[in-house]
Amino acid sequence: MIDTVIFDIGNVLTEWHWRESFTQMFGEALVEPLADATVRSPGWYELDRGALSEDGIVDLLTQNAPQYANEIARIVHECHDFVTVFPYAADWLKGLKEAGYKVYILSNFSEFGYNRAKPRFDFLKYADGALISYEIKEVKPDRVIYEAICERYGIVPENAVFLDDREENTAAAIDFGMHAITVENKAQTDAALRELGVHW
């Protein structure tokens, strides 16, 4: 029986609107080349892994497009502004808590980005705990991160359901032994939770 719900942050509890932000900051013509150099680059995972400093990430990503060095630096320094909390996020967690479920956060996020965005994350007050990728220098979908949250909080994998917007992350959670739902929108996710017997 499921007694624990684990939430990703981006595109689950917050909107990750990097494309709109890039367009506003730099203009439509630079969106694709800057995306290839940053958020679509394998180097972006290193940002979330937390092994490099903020300036180290800038240097790493700038290698992808040196001609856009200033723009890439701005993206790294301001990436926390590319997320906006969904209006239903806090009530979602609160409702599950009041129904008796344990609620946790498991997200890929840089240390500097998370700490700058965290004051806006009103849903955190309803979480029983959180594990953010930079803390353990591992990122989803690596199995280690699922092991780590279960060990930290005494979660039994088969009693937990993980919500994430990326299929590779939910597939990894399932391989680890959790239930998982790939989030498309809240209505679809709520329906899938209820199919698993989660009611609030």
MODELLER restraints for C-alpha pairs under 7 A, 6 or more apart:
rsr = mdl.restraints
at = mdl.atoms
rsr.add(forms.Gaussian(group=physical.xy_distance, feature=features.Distance(at['CA:1:A'], at['CA:159:A']), mean=5.58, stdev=0.5))
rsr.add(forms.Gaussian(group=physical.xy_distance, feature=features.Distance(at['CA:2:A'], at['CA:159:A']), mean=4.21, stdev=0.5))
rsr.add(forms.Gaussian(group=physical.xy_distance, feature=features.Distance(at['CA:2:A'], at['CA:160:A']), mean=5.37, stdev=0.5))
rsr.add(forms.Gaussian(group=physical.xy_distance, feature=features.Distance(at['CA:2:A'], at['CA:161:A']), mean=6.95, stdev=0.5))
rsr.add(forms.Gaussian(group=physical.xy_distance, feature=features.Distance(at['CA:2:A'], at['CA:198:A']), mean=6.88, stdev=0.5))
rsr.add(forms.Gaussian(group=physical.xy_distance, feature=features.Distance(at['CA:3:A'], at['CA:101:A']), mean=5.18, stdev=0.5))
rsr.add(forms.Gaussian(group=physical.xy_distance, feature=features.Distance(at['CA:3:A'], at['CA:102:A']), mean=6.28, stdev=0.5))
rsr.add(forms.Gaussian(group=physical.xy_distance, feature=features.Distance(at['CA:3:A'], at['CA:159:A']), mean=5.67, stdev=0.5))
rsr.add(forms.Gaussian(group=physical.xy_distance, feature=features.Distance(at['CA:3:A'], at['CA:160:A']), mean=6.22, stdev=0.5))
rsr.add(forms.Gaussian(group=physical.xy_distance, feature=features.Distance(at['CA:4:A'], at['CA:101:A']), mean=5.43, stdev=0.5))
rsr.add(forms.Gaussian(group=physical.xy_distance, feature=features.Distance(at['CA:4:A'], at['CA:102:A']), mean=4.59, stdev=0.5))
rsr.add(forms.Gaussian(group=physical.xy_distance, feature=features.Distance(at['CA:4:A'], at['CA:103:A']), mean=5.84, stdev=0.5))
rsr.add(forms.Gaussian(group=physical.xy_distance, feature=features.Distance(at['CA:4:A'], at['CA:159:A']), mean=6.34, stdev=0.5))
rsr.add(forms.Gaussian(group=physical.xy_distance, feature=features.Distance(at['CA:4:A'], at['CA:160:A']), mean=4.56, stdev=0.5))
rsr.add(forms.Gaussian(group=physical.xy_distance, feature=features.Distance(at['CA:4:A'], at['CA:161:A']), mean=6.40, stdev=0.5))
rsr.add(forms.Gaussian(group=physical.xy_distance, feature=features.Distance(at['CA:5:A'], at['CA:101:A']), mean=6.93, stdev=0.5))
rsr.add(forms.Gaussian(group=physical.xy_distance, feature=features.Distance(at['CA:5:A'], at['CA:102:A']), mean=6.29, stdev=0.5))
rsr.add(forms.Gaussian(group=physical.xy_distance, feature=features.Distance(at['CA:5:A'], at['CA:103:A']), mean=5.03, stdev=0.5))
rsr.add(forms.Gaussian(group=physical.xy_distance, feature=features.Distance(at['CA:5:A'], at['CA:104:A']), mean=6.44, stdev=0.5))
rsr.add(forms.Gaussian(group=physical.xy_distance, feature=features.Distance(at['CA:5:A'], at['CA:160:A']), mean=5.72, stdev=0.5))
rsr.add(forms.Gaussian(group=physical.xy_distance, feature=features.Distance(at['CA:5:A'], at['CA:161:A']), mean=5.06, stdev=0.5))
rsr.add(forms.Gaussian(group=physical.xy_distance, feature=features.Distance(at['CA:5:A'], at['CA:162:A']), mean=6.08, stdev=0.5))
rsr.add(forms.Gaussian(group=physical.xy_distance, feature=features.Distance(at['CA:6:A'], at['CA:103:A']), mean=5.82, stdev=0.5))
rsr.add(forms.Gaussian(group=physical.xy_distance, feature=features.Distance(at['CA:6:A'], at['CA:104:A']), mean=4.68, stdev=0.5))
rsr.add(forms.Gaussian(group=physical.xy_distance, feature=features.Distance(at['CA:6:A'], at['CA:105:A']), mean=5.53, stdev=0.5))
rsr.add(forms.Gaussian(group=physical.xy_distance, feature=features.Distance(at['CA:6:A'], at['CA:106:A']), mean=6.52, stdev=0.5))
rsr.add(forms.Gaussian(group=physical.xy_distance, feature=features.Distance(at['CA:6:A'], at['CA:161:A']), mean=6.10, stdev=0.5))
rsr.add(forms.Gaussian(group=physical.xy_distance, feature=features.Distance(at['CA:6:A'], at['CA:162:A']), mean=4.66, stdev=0.5))
rsr.add(forms.Gaussian(group=physical.xy_distance, feature=features.Distance(at['CA:6:A'], at['CA:163:A']), mean=6.14, stdev=0.5))
rsr.add(forms.Gaussian(group=physical.xy_distance, feature=features.Distance(at['CA:7:A'], at['CA:104:A']), mean=6.17, stdev=0.5))
rsr.add(forms.Gaussian(group=physical.xy_distance, feature=features.Distance(at['CA:7:A'], at['CA:105:A']), mean=4.81, stdev=0.5))
rsr.add(forms.Gaussian(group=physical.xy_distance, feature=features.Distance(at['CA:7:A'], at['CA:106:A']), mean=5.92, stdev=0.5))
rsr.add(forms.Gaussian(group=physical.xy_distance, feature=features.Distance(at['CA:7:A'], at['CA:162:A']), mean=6.06, stdev=0.5))
rsr.add(forms.Gaussian(group=physical.xy_distance, feature=features.Distance(at['CA:7:A'], at['CA:163:A']), mean=5.02, stdev=0.5))
rsr.add(forms.Gaussian(group=physical.xy_distance, feature=features.Distance(at['CA:7:A'], at['CA:164:A']), mean=6.66, stdev=0.5))
rsr.add(forms.Gaussian(group=physical.xy_distance, feature=features.Distance(at['CA:8:A'], at['CA:105:A']), mean=5.91, stdev=0.5))
rsr.add(forms.Gaussian(group=physical.xy_distance, feature=features.Distance(at['CA:8:A'], at['CA:106:A']), mean=5.16, stdev=0.5))
rsr.add(forms.Gaussian(group=physical.xy_distance, feature=features.Distance(at['CA:8:A'], at['CA:107:A']), mean=4.90, stdev=0.5))
rsr.add(forms.Gaussian(group=physical.xy_distance, feature=features.Distance(at['CA:8:A'], at['CA:163:A']), mean=5.99, stdev=0.5))
rsr.add(forms.Gaussian(group=physical.xy_distance, feature=features.Distance(at['CA:8:A'], at['CA:164:A']), mean=5.14, stdev=0.5))
rsr.add(forms.Gaussian(group=physical.xy_distance, feature=features.Distance(at['CA:9:A'], at['CA:107:A']), mean=5.78, stdev=0.5))
rsr.add(forms.Gaussian(group=physical.xy_distance, feature=features.Distance(at['CA:10:A'], at['CA:16:A']), mean=5.58, stdev=0.5))
rsr.add(forms.Gaussian(group=physical.xy_distance, feature=features.Distance(at['CA:11:A'], at['CA:165:A']), mean=6.08, stdev=0.5))
rsr.add(forms.Gaussian(group=physical.xy_distance, feature=features.Distance(at['CA:12:A'], at['CA:164:A']), mean=6.45, stdev=0.5))
rsr.add(forms.Gaussian(group=physical.xy_distance, feature=features.Distance(at['CA:12:A'], at['CA:165:A']), mean=6.41, stdev=0.5))
rsr.add(forms.Gaussian(group=physical.xy_distance, feature=features.Distance(at['CA:12:A'], at['CA:183:A']), mean=6.61, stdev=0.5))
rsr.add(forms.Gaussian(group=physical.xy_distance, feature=features.Distance(at['CA:13:A'], at['CA:85:A']), mean=6.12, stdev=0.5))
rsr.add(forms.Gaussian(group=physical.xy_distance, feature=features.Distance(at['CA:13:A'], at['CA:86:A']), mean=5.78, stdev=0.5))
rsr.add(forms.Gaussian(group=physical.xy_distance, feature=features.Distance(at['CA:13:A'], at['CA:89:A']), mean=5.20, stdev=0.5))
rsr.add(forms.Gaussian(group=physical.xy_distance, feature=features.Distance(at['CA:14:A'], at['CA:83:A']), mean=5.95, stdev=0.5))
rsr.add(forms.Gaussian(group=physical.xy_distance, feature=features.Distance(at['CA:14:A'], at['CA:84:A']), mean=5.24, stdev=0.5))
rsr.add(forms.Gaussian(group=physical.xy_distance, feature=features.Distance(at['CA:14:A'], at['CA:85:A']), mean=4.09, stdev=0.5))
rsr.add(forms.Gaussian(group=physical.xy_distance, feature=features.Distance(at['CA:14:A'], at['CA:86:A']), mean=5.04, stdev=0.5))
rsr.add(forms.Gaussian(group=physical.xy_distance, feature=features.Distance(at['CA:15:A'], at['CA:83:A']), mean=5.37, stdev=0.5))
rsr.add(forms.Gaussian(group=physical.xy_distance, feature=features.Distance(at['CA:15:A'], at['CA:84:A']), mean=5.19, stdev=0.5))
rsr.add(forms.Gaussian(group=physical.xy_distance, feature=features.Distance(at['CA:15:A'], at['CA:85:A']), mean=6.27, stdev=0.5))
rsr.add(forms.Gaussian(group=physical.xy_distance, feature=features.Distance(at['CA:15:A'], at['CA:86:A']), mean=6.48, stdev=0.5))
rsr.add(forms.Gaussian(group=physical.xy_distance, feature=features.Distance(at['CA:16:A'], at['CA:82:A']), mean=5.80, stdev=0.5))
rsr.add(forms.Gaussian(group=physical.xy_distance, feature=features.Distance(at['CA:16:A'], at['CA:83:A']), mean=4.70, stdev=0.5))
rsr.add(forms.Gaussian(group=physical.xy_distance, feature=features.Distance(at['CA:16:A'], at['CA:84:A']), mean=6.94, stdev=0.5))
rsr.add(forms.Gaussian(group=physical.xy_distance, feature=features.Distance(at['CA:17:A'], at['CA:82:A']), mean=5.36, stdev=0.5))
rsr.add(forms.Gaussian(group=physical.xy_distance, feature=features.Distance(at['CA:17:A'], at['CA:83:A']), mean=6.13, stdev=0.5))
rsr.add(forms.Gaussian(group=physical.xy_distance, feature=features.Distance(at['CA:18:A'], at['CA:82:A']), mean=5.26, stdev=0.5))
rsr.add(forms.Gaussian(group=physical.xy_distance, feature=features.Distance(at['CA:19:A'], at['CA:31:A']), mean=6.85, stdev=0.5))
rsr.add(forms.Gaussian(group=physical.xy_distance, feature=features.Distance(at['CA:21:A'], at['CA:82:A']), mean=6.33, stdev=0.5))
rsr.add(forms.Gaussian(group=physical.xy_distance, feature=features.Distance(at['CA:22:A'], at['CA:31:A']), mean=5.77, stdev=0.5))
rsr.add(forms.Gaussian(group=physical.xy_distance, feature=features.Distance(at['CA:23:A'], at['CA:31:A']), mean=6.06, stdev=0.5))
rsr.add(forms.Gaussian(group=physical.xy_distance, feature=features.Distance(at['CA:37:A'], at['CA:61:A']), mean=6.17, stdev=0.5))
rsr.add(forms.Gaussian(group=physical.xy_distance, feature=features.Distance(at['CA:37:A'], at['CA:64:A']), mean=5.16, stdev=0.5))
rsr.add(forms.Gaussian(group=physical.xy_distance, feature=features.Distance(at['CA:37:A'], at['CA:65:A']), mean=6.06, stdev=0.5))
rsr.add(forms.Gaussian(group=physical.xy_distance, feature=features.Distance(at['CA:38:A'], at['CA:44:A']), mean=5.90, stdev=0.5))
rsr.add(forms.Gaussian(group=physical.xy_distance, feature=features.Distance(at['CA:38:A'], at['CA:61:A']), mean=6.11, stdev=0.5))
rsr.add(forms.Gaussian(group=physical.xy_distance, feature=features.Distance(at['CA:43:A'], at['CA:60:A']), mean=6.91, stdev=0.5))
rsr.add(forms.Gaussian(group=physical.xy_distance, feature=features.Distance(at['CA:43:A'], at['CA:61:A']), mean=6.24, stdev=0.5))
rsr.add(forms.Gaussian(group=physical.xy_distance, feature=features.Distance(at['CA:47:A'], at['CA:57:A']), mean=6.05, stdev=0.5))
rsr.add(forms.Gaussian(group=physical.xy_distance, feature=features.Distance(at['CA:47:A'], at['CA:110:A']), mean=5.50, stdev=0.5))
rsr.add(forms.Gaussian(group=physical.xy_distance, feature=features.Distance(at['CA:48:A'], at['CA:108:A']), mean=5.44, stdev=0.5))
rsr.add(forms.Gaussian(group=physical.xy_distance, feature=features.Distance(at['CA:48:A'], at['CA:109:A']), mean=4.55, stdev=0.5))
rsr.add(forms.Gaussian(group=physical.xy_distance, feature=features.Distance(at['CA:48:A'], at['CA:110:A']), mean=4.21, stdev=0.5))
rsr.add(forms.Gaussian(group=physical.xy_distance, feature=features.Distance(at['CA:48:A'], at['CA:133:A']), mean=6.15, stdev=0.5))
rsr.add(forms.Gaussian(group=physical.xy_distance, feature=features.Distance(at['CA:48:A'], at['CA:134:A']), mean=5.83, stdev=0.5))
rsr.add(forms.Gaussian(group=physical.xy_distance, feature=features.Distance(at['CA:48:A'], at['CA:139:A']), mean=6.78, stdev=0.5))
rsr.add(forms.Gaussian(group=physical.xy_distance, feature=features.Distance(at['CA:49:A'], at['CA:110:A']), mean=6.72, stdev=0.5))
rsr.add(forms.Gaussian(group=physical.xy_distance, feature=features.Distance(at['CA:49:A'], at['CA:133:A']), mean=5.77, stdev=0.5))
rsr.add(forms.Gaussian(group=physical.xy_distance, feature=features.Distance(at['CA:49:A'], at['CA:134:A']), mean=4.85, stdev=0.5))
rsr.add(forms.Gaussian(group=physical.xy_distance, feature=features.Distance(at['CA:49:A'], at['CA:137:A']), mean=4.67, stdev=0.5))
rsr.add(forms.Gaussian(group=physical.xy_distance, feature=features.Distance(at['CA:49:A'], at['CA:138:A']), mean=5.28, stdev=0.5))
rsr.add(forms.Gaussian(group=physical.xy_distance, feature=features.Distance(at['CA:49:A'], at['CA:139:A']), mean=5.73, stdev=0.5))
rsr.add(forms.Gaussian(group=physical.xy_distance, feature=features.Distance(at['CA:50:A'], at['CA:110:A']), mean=5.72, stdev=0.5))
rsr.add(forms.Gaussian(group=physical.xy_distance, feature=features.Distance(at['CA:50:A'], at['CA:111:A']), mean=6.46, stdev=0.5))
rsr.add(forms.Gaussian(group=physical.xy_distance, feature=features.Distance(at['CA:50:A'], at['CA:134:A']), mean=4.28, stdev=0.5))
rsr.add(forms.Gaussian(group=physical.xy_distance, feature=features.Distance(at['CA:50:A'], at['CA:137:A']), mean=5.58, stdev=0.5))
rsr.add(forms.Gaussian(group=physical.xy_distance, feature=features.Distance(at['CA:51:A'], at['CA:137:A']), mean=6.08, stdev=0.5))
rsr.add(forms.Gaussian(group=physical.xy_distance, feature=features.Distance(at['CA:58:A'], at['CA:72:A']), mean=6.69, stdev=0.5))
rsr.add(forms.Gaussian(group=physical.xy_distance, feature=features.Distance(at['CA:58:A'], at['CA:73:A']), mean=5.45, stdev=0.5))
rsr.add(forms.Gaussian(group=physical.xy_distance, feature=features.Distance(at['CA:58:A'], at['CA:76:A']), mean=6.49, stdev=0.5))
rsr.add(forms.Gaussian(group=physical.xy_distance, feature=features.Distance(at['CA:62:A'], at['CA:69:A']), mean=5.44, stdev=0.5))
rsr.add(forms.Gaussian(group=physical.xy_distance, feature=features.Distance(at['CA:62:A'], at['CA:72:A']), mean=6.37, stdev=0.5))
rsr.add(forms.Gaussian(group=physical.xy_distance, feature=features.Distance(at['CA:79:A'], at['CA:113:A']), mean=6.45, stdev=0.5))
rsr.add(forms.Gaussian(group=physical.xy_distance, feature=features.Distance(at['CA:80:A'], at['CA:113:A']), mean=4.83, stdev=0.5))
rsr.add(forms.Gaussian(group=physical.xy_distance, feature=features.Distance(at['CA:80:A'], at['CA:114:A']), mean=6.87, stdev=0.5))
rsr.add(forms.Gaussian(group=physical.xy_distance, feature=features.Distance(at['CA:80:A'], at['CA:116:A']), mean=6.29, stdev=0.5))
rsr.add(forms.Gaussian(group=physical.xy_distance, feature=features.Distance(at['CA:80:A'], at['CA:117:A']), mean=5.33, stdev=0.5))
rsr.add(forms.Gaussian(group=physical.xy_distance, feature=features.Distance(at['CA:85:A'], at['CA:121:A']), mean=6.65, stdev=0.5))
rsr.add(forms.Gaussian(group=physical.xy_distance, feature=features.Distance(at['CA:89:A'], at['CA:123:A']), mean=5.96, stdev=0.5))
rsr.add(forms.Gaussian(group=physical.xy_distance, feature=features.Distance(at['CA:90:A'], at['CA:122:A']), mean=6.07, stdev=0.5))
rsr.add(forms.Gaussian(group=physical.xy_distance, feature=features.Distance(at['CA:90:A'], at['CA:123:A']), mean=3.98, stdev=0.5))
rsr.add(forms.Gaussian(group=physical.xy_distance, feature=features.Distance(at['CA:93:A'], at['CA:103:A']), mean=6.86, stdev=0.5))
rsr.add(forms.Gaussian(group=physical.xy_distance, feature=features.Distance(at['CA:93:A'], at['CA:123:A']), mean=6.66, stdev=0.5))
rsr.add(forms.Gaussian(group=physical.xy_distance, feature=features.Distance(at['CA:93:A'], at['CA:126:A']), mean=5.91, stdev=0.5))
rsr.add(forms.Gaussian(group=physical.xy_distance, feature=features.Distance(at['CA:93:A'], at['CA:127:A']), mean=6.99, stdev=0.5))
rsr.add(forms.Gaussian(group=physical.xy_distance, feature=features.Distance(at['CA:94:A'], at['CA:126:A']), mean=5.63, stdev=0.5))
rsr.add(forms.Gaussian(group=physical.xy_distance, feature=features.Distance(at['CA:95:A'], at['CA:200:A']), mean=6.03, stdev=0.5))
rsr.add(forms.Gaussian(group=physical.xy_distance, feature=features.Distance(at['CA:96:A'], at['CA:200:A']), mean=5.62, stdev=0.5))
rsr.add(forms.Gaussian(group=physical.xy_distance, feature=features.Distance(at['CA:97:A'], at['CA:103:A']), mean=6.65, stdev=0.5))
rsr.add(forms.Gaussian(group=physical.xy_distance, feature=features.Distance(at['CA:99:A'], at['CA:200:A']), mean=5.23, stdev=0.5))
rsr.add(forms.Gaussian(group=physical.xy_distance, feature=features.Distance(at['CA:102:A'], at['CA:128:A']), mean=6.41, stdev=0.5))
rsr.add(forms.Gaussian(group=physical.xy_distance, feature=features.Distance(at['CA:103:A'], at['CA:127:A']), mean=5.12, stdev=0.5))
rsr.add(forms.Gaussian(group=physical.xy_distance, feature=features.Distance(at['CA:103:A'], at['CA:128:A']), mean=5.49, stdev=0.5))
rsr.add(forms.Gaussian(group=physical.xy_distance, feature=features.Distance(at['CA:104:A'], at['CA:127:A']), mean=5.27, stdev=0.5))
rsr.add(forms.Gaussian(group=physical.xy_distance, feature=features.Distance(at['CA:104:A'], at['CA:128:A']), mean=5.56, stdev=0.5))
rsr.add(forms.Gaussian(group=physical.xy_distance, feature=features.Distance(at['CA:104:A'], at['CA:129:A']), mean=5.10, stdev=0.5))
rsr.add(forms.Gaussian(group=physical.xy_distance, feature=features.Distance(at['CA:104:A'], at['CA:130:A']), mean=5.46, stdev=0.5))
rsr.add(forms.Gaussian(group=physical.xy_distance, feature=features.Distance(at['CA:105:A'], at['CA:127:A']), mean=6.93, stdev=0.5))
rsr.add(forms.Gaussian(group=physical.xy_distance, feature=features.Distance(at['CA:105:A'], at['CA:129:A']), mean=6.47, stdev=0.5))
rsr.add(forms.Gaussian(group=physical.xy_distance, feature=features.Distance(at['CA:105:A'], at['CA:130:A']), mean=4.38, stdev=0.5))
rsr.add(forms.Gaussian(group=physical.xy_distance, feature=features.Distance(at['CA:105:A'], at['CA:131:A']), mean=6.16, stdev=0.5))
rsr.add(forms.Gaussian(group=physical.xy_distance, feature=features.Distance(at['CA:106:A'], at['CA:130:A']), mean=5.96, stdev=0.5))
rsr.add(forms.Gaussian(group=physical.xy_distance, feature=features.Distance(at['CA:106:A'], at['CA:131:A']), mean=5.08, stdev=0.5))
rsr.add(forms.Gaussian(group=physical.xy_distance, feature=features.Distance(at['CA:106:A'], at['CA:132:A']), mean=5.85, stdev=0.5))
rsr.add(forms.Gaussian(group=physical.xy_distance, feature=features.Distance(at['CA:107:A'], at['CA:131:A']), mean=6.82, stdev=0.5))
rsr.add(forms.Gaussian(group=physical.xy_distance, feature=features.Distance(at['CA:107:A'], at['CA:132:A']), mean=5.13, stdev=0.5))
rsr.add(forms.Gaussian(group=physical.xy_distance, feature=features.Distance(at['CA:107:A'], at['CA:133:A']), mean=6.18, stdev=0.5))
rsr.add(forms.Gaussian(group=physical.xy_distance, feature=features.Distance(at['CA:108:A'], at['CA:132:A']), mean=5.92, stdev=0.5))
rsr.add(forms.Gaussian(group=physical.xy_distance, feature=features.Distance(at['CA:108:A'], at['CA:133:A']), mean=4.80, stdev=0.5))
rsr.add(forms.Gaussian(group=physical.xy_distance, feature=features.Distance(at['CA:108:A'], at['CA:139:A']), mean=5.85, stdev=0.5))
rsr.add(forms.Gaussian(group=physical.xy_distance, feature=features.Distance(at['CA:108:A'], at['CA:140:A']), mean=6.60, stdev=0.5))
rsr.add(forms.Gaussian(group=physical.xy_distance, feature=features.Distance(at['CA:109:A'], at['CA:132:A']), mean=6.14, stdev=0.5))
rsr.add(forms.Gaussian(group=physical.xy_distance, feature=features.Distance(at['CA:109:A'], at['CA:133:A']), mean=5.89, stdev=0.5))
rsr.add(forms.Gaussian(group=physical.xy_distance, feature=features.Distance(at['CA:109:A'], at['CA:134:A']), mean=6.49, stdev=0.5))
rsr.add(forms.Gaussian(group=physical.xy_distance, feature=features.Distance(at['CA:110:A'], at['CA:134:A']), mean=5.67, stdev=0.5))
rsr.add(forms.Gaussian(group=physical.xy_distance, feature=features.Distance(at['CA:111:A'], at['CA:134:A']), mean=5.79, stdev=0.5))
rsr.add(forms.Gaussian(group=physical.xy_distance, feature=features.Distance(at['CA:131:A'], at['CA:149:A']), mean=6.19, stdev=0.5))
rsr.add(forms.Gaussian(group=physical.xy_distance, feature=features.Distance(at['CA:133:A'], at['CA:139:A']), mean=5.25, stdev=0.5))
rsr.add(forms.Gaussian(group=physical.xy_distance, feature=features.Distance(at['CA:138:A'], at['CA:145:A']), mean=6.23, stdev=0.5))
rsr.add(forms.Gaussian(group=physical.xy_distance, feature=features.Distance(at['CA:139:A'], at['CA:145:A']), mean=6.48, stdev=0.5))
rsr.add(forms.Gaussian(group=physical.xy_distance, feature=features.Distance(at['CA:140:A'], at['CA:169:A']), mean=5.97, stdev=0.5))
rsr.add(forms.Gaussian(group=physical.xy_distance, feature=features.Distance(at['CA:141:A'], at['CA:168:A']), mean=6.41, stdev=0.5))
rsr.add(forms.Gaussian(group=physical.xy_distance, feature=features.Distance(at['CA:141:A'], at['CA:169:A']), mean=4.71, stdev=0.5))
rsr.add(forms.Gaussian(group=physical.xy_distance, feature=features.Distance(at['CA:141:A'], at['CA:172:A']), mean=5.72, stdev=0.5))
rsr.add(forms.Gaussian(group=physical.xy_distance, feature=features.Distance(at['CA:143:A'], at['CA:172:A']), mean=6.68, stdev=0.5))
rsr.add(forms.Gaussian(group=physical.xy_distance, feature=features.Distance(at['CA:143:A'], at['CA:176:A']), mean=6.80, stdev=0.5))
rsr.add(forms.Gaussian(group=physical.xy_distance, feature=features.Distance(at['CA:146:A'], at['CA:173:A']), mean=6.80, stdev=0.5))
rsr.add(forms.Gaussian(group=physical.xy_distance, feature=features.Distance(at['CA:150:A'], at['CA:156:A']), mean=6.67, stdev=0.5))
rsr.add(forms.Gaussian(group=physical.xy_distance, feature=features.Distance(at['CA:150:A'], at['CA:157:A']), mean=6.98, stdev=0.5))
rsr.add(forms.Gaussian(group=physical.xy_distance, feature=features.Distance(at['CA:157:A'], at['CA:177:A']), mean=5.47, stdev=0.5))
rsr.add(forms.Gaussian(group=physical.xy_distance, feature=features.Distance(at['CA:157:A'], at['CA:178:A']), mean=4.67, stdev=0.5))
rsr.add(forms.Gaussian(group=physical.xy_distance, feature=features.Distance(at['CA:158:A'], at['CA:177:A']), mean=5.65, stdev=0.5))
rsr.add(forms.Gaussian(group=physical.xy_distance, feature=features.Distance(at['CA:158:A'], at['CA:178:A']), mean=4.91, stdev=0.5))
rsr.add(forms.Gaussian(group=physical.xy_distance, feature=features.Distance(at['CA:158:A'], at['CA:179:A']), mean=6.61, stdev=0.5))
rsr.add(forms.Gaussian(group=physical.xy_distance, feature=features.Distance(at['CA:160:A'], at['CA:178:A']), mean=5.66, stdev=0.5))
rsr.add(forms.Gaussian(group=physical.xy_distance, feature=features.Distance(at['CA:160:A'], at['CA:179:A']), mean=6.11, stdev=0.5))
rsr.add(forms.Gaussian(group=physical.xy_distance, feature=features.Distance(at['CA:161:A'], at['CA:178:A']), mean=5.88, stdev=0.5))
rsr.add(forms.Gaussian(group=physical.xy_distance, feature=features.Distance(at['CA:161:A'], at['CA:179:A']), mean=4.41, stdev=0.5))
rsr.add(forms.Gaussian(group=physical.xy_distance, feature=features.Distance(at['CA:161:A'], at['CA:180:A']), mean=5.00, stdev=0.5))
rsr.add(forms.Gaussian(group=physical.xy_distance, feature=features.Distance(at['CA:162:A'], at['CA:170:A']), mean=6.92, stdev=0.5))
rsr.add(forms.Gaussian(group=physical.xy_distance, feature=features.Distance(at['CA:162:A'], at['CA:178:A']), mean=6.97, stdev=0.5))
rsr.add(forms.Gaussian(group=physical.xy_distance, feature=features.Distance(at['CA:162:A'], at['CA:179:A']), mean=6.24, stdev=0.5))
rsr.add(forms.Gaussian(group=physical.xy_distance, feature=features.Distance(at['CA:162:A'], at['CA:180:A']), mean=4.49, stdev=0.5))
rsr.add(forms.Gaussian(group=physical.xy_distance, feature=features.Distance(at['CA:162:A'], at['CA:181:A']), mean=6.29, stdev=0.5))
rsr.add(forms.Gaussian(group=physical.xy_distance, feature=features.Distance(at['CA:163:A'], at['CA:180:A']), mean=5.87, stdev=0.5))
rsr.add(forms.Gaussian(group=physical.xy_distance, feature=features.Distance(at['CA:163:A'], at['CA:181:A']), mean=5.09, stdev=0.5))
rsr.add(forms.Gaussian(group=physical.xy_distance, feature=features.Distance(at['CA:163:A'], at['CA:182:A']), mean=6.14, stdev=0.5))
rsr.add(forms.Gaussian(group=physical.xy_distance, feature=features.Distance(at['CA:163:A'], at['CA:183:A']), mean=6.28, stdev=0.5))
rsr.add(forms.Gaussian(group=physical.xy_distance, feature=features.Distance(at['CA:164:A'], at['CA:170:A']), mean=6.19, stdev=0.5))
rsr.add(forms.Gaussian(group=physical.xy_distance, feature=features.Distance(at['CA:164:A'], at['CA:181:A']), mean=6.62, stdev=0.5))
rsr.add(forms.Gaussian(group=physical.xy_distance, feature=features.Distance(at['CA:164:A'], at['CA:182:A']), mean=5.33, stdev=0.5))
rsr.add(forms.Gaussian(group=physical.xy_distance, feature=features.Distance(at['CA:164:A'], at['CA:183:A']), mean=5.58, stdev=0.5))
rsr.add(forms.Gaussian(group=physical.xy_distance, feature=features.Distance(at['CA:165:A'], at['CA:182:A']), mean=5.16, stdev=0.5))
rsr.add(forms.Gaussian(group=physical.xy_distance, feature=features.Distance(at['CA:165:A'], at['CA:183:A']), mean=4.54, stdev=0.5))
rsr.add(forms.Gaussian(group=physical.xy_distance, feature=features.Distance(at['CA:165:A'], at['CA:184:A']), mean=6.52, stdev=0.5))
rsr.add(forms.Gaussian(group=physical.xy_distance, feature=features.Distance(at['CA:166:A'], at['CA:182:A']), mean=6.30, stdev=0.5))
rsr.add(forms.Gaussian(group=physical.xy_distance, feature=features.Distance(at['CA:167:A'], at['CA:182:A']), mean=5.76, stdev=0.5))
rsr.add(forms.Gaussian(group=physical.xy_distance, feature=features.Distance(at['CA:170:A'], at['CA:180:A']), mean=5.36, stdev=0.5))
rsr.add(forms.Gaussian(group=physical.xy_distance, feature=features.Distance(at['CA:170:A'], at['CA:181:A']), mean=6.37, stdev=0.5))
rsr.add(forms.Gaussian(group=physical.xy_distance, feature=features.Distance(at['CA:170:A'], at['CA:182:A']), mean=6.07, stdev=0.5))
rsr.add(forms.Gaussian(group=physical.xy_distance, feature=features.Distance(at['CA:173:A'], at['CA:180:A']), mean=6.44, stdev=0.5))
rsr.add(forms.Gaussian(group=physical.xy_distance, feature=features.Distance(at['CA:174:A'], at['CA:180:A']), mean=6.09, stdev=0.5))
rsr.add(forms.Gaussian(group=physical.xy_distance, feature=features.Distance(at['CA:181:A'], at['CA:189:A']), mean=6.96, stdev=0.5))
rsr.add(forms.Gaussian(group=physical.xy_distance, feature=features.Distance(at['CA:183:A'], at['CA:189:A']), mean=5.81, stdev=0.5))
